[in-house]
Amino acid sequence: MNTGTEHTHSHLSVFLLGAILNILAVVDLPSLMDYSIKAIAGGLIWLIFSQIHEALKIRMKNKDAQKNKTDKNND
């Protein structure tokens, strides 16, 4: 029965559509894509170095454990 509410939803939809289109008009897509590519590449480089660090840490831990085990056997 309340038709004012439907009218408000219509205005809200038009406002949101206008706001989204305004943001899309202002955003420079080539520079945004360039930044995204650089951010993804930087994240991948960080991830690779992090995984290498973890692998080396585990390898050194195992090497130290084996060295301590052989030293105990020699005593």
C-alpha positions as CSV (number, residue, x, y, z in Angstrom):
1,M,0.0,0.0,0.0
2,N,3.0,2.3,0.7
3,T,4.1,3.4,-2.8
4,G,6.7,5.9,-1.4
5,T,9.0,3.0,-0.5
6,E,9.1,1.7,-4.1
7,H,9.8,5.2,-5.3
8,T,12.7,5.6,-2.9
9,H,14.2,2.2,-4.1
10,S,14.1,3.5,-7.6
11,H,16.0,6.7,-6.7
12,L,18.5,4.6,-4.8
13,S,19.1,2.3,-7.7
14,V,19.6,5.3,-10.1
15,F,22.0,7.0,-7.6
16,L,24.1,3.8,-7.2
17,L,24.2,3.3,-10.9
18,G,25.4,6.9,-11.4
19,A,28.0,6.5,-8.7
20,I,29.4,3.3,-10.2
21,L,29.5,4.8,-13.7
22,N,31.2,8.0,-12.3
23,I,33.9,5.9,-10.6
24,L,34.5,3.8,-13.7
25,A,34.8,7.1,-15.8
26,V,37.4,8.5,-13.4
27,V,39.5,5.3,-13.0
28,D,42.4,5.0,-15.4
29,L,42.2,1.3,-16.3
30,P,45.7,0.9,-18.0
31,S,47.5,2.2,-15.0
32,L,45.3,0.1,-12.7
33,M,46.2,-3.0,-14.8
34,D,49.9,-2.0,-14.7
35,Y,49.8,-1.7,-10.9
36,S,47.9,-5.0,-10.6
37,I,50.5,-6.9,-12.7
38,K,53.3,-5.4,-10.6
39,A,51.6,-6.3,-7.3
40,I,51.0,-9.9,-8.4
41,A,54.6,-10.2,-9.6
42,G,55.9,-8.8,-6.4
43,G,53.7,-11.2,-4.4
44,L,54.9,-14.2,-6.4
45,I,58.5,-13.2,-5.9
46,W,58.0,-12.8,-2.1
47,L,56.2,-16.2,-2.0
48,I,59.1,-17.9,-3.9
49,F,61.7,-16.5,-1.5
50,S,59.6,-17.4,1.5
51,Q,59.3,-21.1,0.3
52,I,63.0,-21.2,-0.4
53,H,63.7,-19.9,3.1
54,E,61.5,-22.5,4.6
55,A,63.1,-25.3,2.6
56,L,66.6,-24.2,3.6
57,K,65.6,-23.9,7.2
58,I,64.2,-27.5,7.2
59,R,67.3,-28.8,5.4
60,M,69.6,-27.1,7.9
61,K,67.6,-28.5,10.8
62,N,67.8,-32.0,9.4
63,K,71.5,-31.7,8.7
64,D,72.2,-30.5,12.3
65,A,70.0,-33.3,13.7
66,Q,71.9,-35.9,11.7
67,K,75.3,-34.4,12.7
68,N,74.3,-34.5,16.4
69,K,73.2,-38.1,15.9
70,T,76.5,-39.2,14.3
71,D,78.5,-37.3,17.0
72,K,76.6,-39.3,19.7
73,N,77.3,-42.6,18.0
74,N,81.0,-41.8,17.8
75,D,81.3,-41.1,21.5
